[in-house]
Amino acid sequence: MTLYCDGSGRADERAAEHEVTRAAHDAAAAMRRLTEQVANVKDPQVFADALHELAGVAREMFMLDRELTALGARFERRTAKQI
């Protein structure tokens, strides 16, 4: 994951928040498109493949959520030490 810093090397929360928000919107849009495509499939093999793809996207979103949670916890600990 990319860490966003300002010119002095401090964490740039706005840039990180913008990137996380953009990624979340992109992921949600991808999930909507995949869900719509899966719902319209008539061929059982294509349906199974689409469900497999949808599960892969859900796994990636879960991993991203875990990574973001860990990053947030590290940032909070570092910020608490600076206070």
Stockholm file with secondary structure:
# STOCKHOLM 1.0

chainA/1-83         MTLYCDGSGRADERAAEHEVTRAAHDAAAAMRRLTEQVANVKDPQVFADALHELAGVAREMFMLDRELTALGARFERRTAKQI
#=GR chainA/1-83 SS CCCCBCTTSCBCHHHHHHHHHHHHHHHHHHHHHHHHHHHTCCSHHHHHHHHHHHHHHHHHHHHHHHHHHHHHHHHHHHHHHHC
#=GC SS_cons        CCCCBCTTSCBCHHHHHHHHHHHHHHHHHHHHHHHHHHHTCCSHHHHHHHHHHHHHHHHHHHHHHHHHHHHHHHHHHHHHHHC
//
